[in-house]
Structures are given as structure tokens and as C-alpha cells.
Amino acid sequence: MPTFIESKVDMIEQKVSGKYIELYKLLKLANLVASGGEAKMVIEDLMVSVNGVIETRKRNKLKNGDIVSFAGEEIRVNAET
């Protein structure tokens, strides 16, 4: 019988000023990558999803409530409305 391991991911609430933030900037702001260049690379390598869908647009405008997943972390965008 297979063994299932339950993993709990804590959601990071990332507050941003303005109505949106570009995807690569969010990864950098949340300290999940060291630079904007690295953020663009992991997006190109299909390692990032937005609201459950793999995202390839580095400058995708994320709005309030969007959820970004990368490297076992989940970030909820908390933007000004």
C-alpha cells in the first residue's frame, strides 16, 4: 500500500503598493529569487504558476488575490484596490 505524505504549505501574504505587480518583480520582492534576472529565468523554465496555471509571461500583471506558486511556496498578492 502506498504511503502518502501530507505537505502543508504556508501562504505568504505579499503586500504591494498599487493595483498590480509584475510576476518577476513579485518573486524578487518575496525573496524567492536573488535577482530579477533569476526570476525571469525560472519563469522561462516553466517553474512558476499563477492561480494553478503555468505562467510564461514575465511581466504578467498580478492583481489582488492572485496566487503564485514557486519552489514549494505560495504567495497571495495583497494589492491596493
C-alpha positions as CSV (number, residue, x, y, z in Angstrom):
1,M,0.0,0.0,0.0
2,P,1.5,3.4,-1.0
3,T,2.3,5.9,1.7
4,F,1.1,9.5,1.2
5,I,2.9,12.3,2.8
6,E,0.8,15.3,3.6
7,S,2.7,18.6,3.0
8,K,1.3,21.8,4.3
9,V,2.3,25.0,2.5
10,D,2.1,28.2,4.4
11,M,0.7,31.0,2.3
12,I,2.8,34.1,2.1
13,E,0.7,37.3,2.0
14,Q,2.7,39.8,0.0
15,K,1.5,43.4,0.2
16,V,2.2,45.5,-2.8
17,S,1.6,49.2,-3.5
18,G,-0.5,50.0,-6.5
19,K,-3.2,47.9,-8.2
20,Y,-0.8,45.3,-9.6
21,I,2.7,43.9,-9.7
22,E,4.6,42.2,-12.5
23,L,5.3,38.5,-11.9
24,Y,9.1,38.7,-12.0
25,K,9.1,41.6,-9.6
26,L,6.9,39.7,-7.1
27,L,9.3,36.8,-7.0
28,K,12.1,39.2,-6.2
29,L,10.1,41.2,-3.6
30,A,9.1,38.0,-1.8
31,N,12.8,37.0,-1.7
32,L,12.2,33.7,-3.6
33,V,15.0,34.6,-6.1
34,A,18.1,36.7,-5.8
35,S,17.6,38.9,-8.8
36,G,15.2,40.0,-11.5
37,G,17.3,38.0,-14.0
38,E,16.9,34.8,-11.9
39,A,13.2,35.5,-11.7
40,K,12.9,35.8,-15.4
41,M,14.9,32.6,-15.9
42,V,12.7,30.4,-13.5
43,I,9.6,31.8,-15.3
44,E,11.0,30.8,-18.7
45,D,11.8,27.4,-17.3
46,L,8.1,26.8,-16.5
47,M,8.7,26.7,-12.8
48,V,6.1,29.3,-11.8
49,S,2.3,29.0,-11.8
50,V,-0.3,31.7,-11.3
51,N,-3.7,30.6,-9.9
52,G,-2.8,27.0,-10.7
53,V,-1.7,27.5,-14.3
54,I,2.0,27.5,-15.5
55,E,2.9,31.1,-16.4
56,T,5.4,32.1,-19.0
57,R,4.8,35.9,-19.2
58,K,7.5,37.5,-17.0
59,R,5.6,40.8,-16.9
60,N,2.1,39.3,-16.2
61,K,0.3,41.8,-14.1
62,L,-0.8,40.2,-10.9
63,K,-3.8,41.7,-9.1
64,N,-5.2,41.4,-5.6
65,G,-6.0,37.8,-4.7
66,D,-3.8,36.1,-7.3
67,I,-1.8,33.2,-6.0
68,V,1.7,32.5,-7.3
69,S,3.4,29.1,-6.7
70,F,7.1,28.6,-6.9
71,A,9.7,26.3,-5.2
72,G,7.1,24.9,-2.8
73,E,6.0,28.3,-1.7
74,E,2.7,30.1,-2.4
75,I,2.3,33.8,-2.4
76,R,-1.1,35.6,-2.3
77,V,-0.9,39.1,-3.8
78,N,-2.4,41.7,-1.4
79,A,-2.6,44.8,-3.7
80,E,-4.3,48.1,-3.1
81,T,-7.8,48.1,-4.6
